[in-house]
Amino acid sequence: MASPIMDEPPSDVLAFLRQHPSLRLLPNTHKVRCSLTGHELPCRLPDLQVYTSGKKYQRLSSAFSAFDYTAFEPHIVPSTKNRHQLFCKLTLRHINKSPEHVLRHTRGRRYQRALQKYEECQKQGVEYVPACLLHKRKKREDQMDVDDLPGQRTEFWEPTSSDEGGALSDDSMTDLYPPELFTERELLKPEDFQTDQQEKPKQSEKSTAQREAKVGHKRGRKLRKELTPLTKKFKSHHHKPKNFSSFKQLGS
């Protein structure tokens, strides 16, 4: 749905706005905004007349008309994009064309640091470059340095021509020492691998030892069970008496 076209204000309202540059008509609305105070009011001639006759507007308007913007040149100049704004060449920022905003910007730390840097460059005879442009330039150079670093591109590993004929054994020492140290017999000696027939006797010997250990363990348990009643009986005969009354009765 298309937005409705706003009617143009009456001619007397437009003439009044031309007399007060600080009052700006907001687009697509029936309101006016004051650049001195930021206040918004209806775009009606009676309301505009009451507002402009107020003490606050009169004080700010007199300061606005008497304010000398040329005192901040060549660093702060009229903006080429918006006639209601100014542009700072030191910080590359737009400023509202009002004494309050200009003073706030020129008294800020960012502008003061940029102004000090500009004066140092003038003494050294070098060109001044705003800090934001230096940051962008350094970031771009760092990115170019990273792209130019060797080894950043990972390539797929491909075997050499020597690998295609078959890899050497891991246990071979011929690639570490000269061939003169190895006799022909040692080089041709087959690997000492055990076959299944050679491993079977070892497995049978191991199983026989396990069975003998199991039988010995059972015999030991049976022997301990047989000795337990005899041990208890021997201890009962040699137990120390609790008191001496039994010895007295035996002596009497």
N, C-alpha and C positions, 0 to 999 in steps of 0.2 A: 504494500500500500504506500503510495507516494505521500511524502510529508507535505502538509499544507503550506502554501506560500504566504509568508507574513506580509501584511500591508505595510507600506512605507509610512514612516511618521509624518505628521503634518509639516507643512513648510515652516511654520513658526517654531516648531520644536527643533527642526534641523538648523535653523538660523541660530537658535539659542545654543545648541551644541557646538556650532562653529565658534561662538564667542568664548566657550569654555573648553579648551582642548583636553583638560583632564577628565571630562565626562565622555565616555565612549559607549556607543550603542552596541549591545551584545547581539550577535547574529542569531536569527531565527527566534528571537524572544522580544517581548515588549518591555525590556528592562535596560537600564543604563548603569554602568559601573564607574565609580570614581577611582582613578588611578592613584590619587593622593591618600585616600583612606581605605580603599578596597570595598567601600559600601556600595550596595546595589539598591536601586530605587525604580519605581515605575516610570516608564517613558511617557510622562504627562507633564505638560508645561507648568501647571501649578506646583506639582511636587518638586520639579527641578528648581523653580524659583525659590521655594522655601528652603531647600537644601543649600543652595549657593549663597543664601543670605545668612547662614549660620556662622558663628564665630570660628569654629574649628576649620571650616572650609576657607574662610577669609584668611586666616593665619597661614594655612598651608599653601593657599593659592598665591599669596604675596611672596612667600619664600620660593615657590616654584617659578614664578615669573622673574624674580631677582637672582635666581641661582645661575651661576656662570658655568655651563658645561664645558666651555672651551678651555677652562683651567686644567682639565684632566687630559687634554690632547697632548701628544698623539696616541696615547695608550687607550683612551676611551673615545670612540668616534660613533657617529650615527650608524645604525645598522642598515645594511643594504637590502635586507629581507623584510624588515618590519620598521616602518617609520616611527612607531611608538616605542621603540626600544633602542638601546645603545649596545655597542659591541666592544669588549675588552680584548685588545690584541696580545696582552701579556698572558692572560689565562684562557683565552678563546671561549669566553662565556658571554651570553646575552644578559643585559641588565634592563630593567624597566626604566623608562625615562622619567624618573622622579628623584628629587634631591635625597629623599630617605634611602632609596635603594642604591643610589650611586655612592653615598657616603658609607653605607653599610659594606658595600663591596670593596671600596678603596681602603677601608680601615681593617679589613679582614687579614688573617695571616697568609692566606694563599696569594693575595695581591701583593702584600708587603714582601714576601719571599721572592716573587717573580720580579718585582721592581728592583730589589737588591741585586738579583742575578743579572738583570738587564744593564744596570749601571756598571757591574764588574765586566761584562762583555764589552761595553763601550770603552772602558779604560784599556782593555787588552786588545782592542781592535778586531774582535771576532764577532761573528754573527750570533745574535740571540735566537735561541730555539725554545719555544715553550716546553714546559716540563711534560705535558701530556703527549706532545709529539716525540720527545726523547724516549718516553716510555714505550710508545708504539714502535719506534724505530729499533730500539734495543730488543723488544720482543720478537720482531721480525728477523733480526740478525741472529738471535739465539735459535730460532726455528730453522734458519738456513744452515747454521752450524750443525745442528742435530741431524739434519737430512744428509749432510756431507760426511758424517762420521763413517769410517770404515767398519764393516762387519754388521751394519744395521740390517742388511737384507739377508735373510736366511735362505740358502740355496739347498736344494734336495741333494743328498749324498749319493754319489754314483761310484761304484767300484772301479778300481784301476784295472789296467790290462792284465797285471800279474794276478789279480784276484779271480779273474775269469777262468783261469786254468785250474783252479782248485786251491783252497786254503790249506796252509801248512798245519800240521798237528800242533796243538798247544804244548805238548810235551817235548817237541823237537827243540834242540839247542843249537842246531846248525846255523840258525839265523843270528845267533848272538856271538858265536866264536868262529874263528877261521876253520875251514875244512881240514887243515893239516893236523889239528888236534884229534881228529877222529880217524880211526882206522877203517878200512873197508869192511871189516868184519862187524865192527860196532854199528856202522851205518846201516848194514844189511841185517842186523839182528832183529828178529821178530819181536813183537810186543809180548810181554809176559802175561798173557791172559789165561785164566783158568776156565776149563770147560765144565759142563755139567757133571761129567763123570768124575772129574777131580774134586769137585765140591761135595759130592755125595758122601765119601768116607768121612769128611769132616763133620757133616751134619749128623751121621750115624753115631760118631764118637760123642758129639755133644749131647744127643738124646740119651745115650747110655749113661753118661755122667749125671744127667738130671734124674734118671730113674734111681741110680744108686744113692744119690743124696736124699731123695724122697723116702727110700726104704730106711736109711739110717736115721732120718728124723722120726719116723714112726717107732722104731725100736727104742730111741731115747725117751720118747713120751711114755712107752709101756714100762720101761725100767724105772722111771720116776714114780709112776703110780704104785709099783710094787714096793719101793723103798719108803714110801710115805708112812704106812702104819708102823713099821719098825722104828722109824725116827721118832714118832710120837711116843711110843712105848718106852724108848730109851730115855727121853726127856722126863717122863713122869717118874721114873725110878731115881733120877739124879736131881730132882727139884729140891731147892732149899726150903726147909720148914719155915712157916710163918712166924712162930714164937719158940721160946725155950722151955715151955711147960711140958712138951712131949719128951724132951731129953731128961727132965727131972723124973718123970714117971718111969722111964726106962731104967734110970739109975737106982731108984728106990726098989 
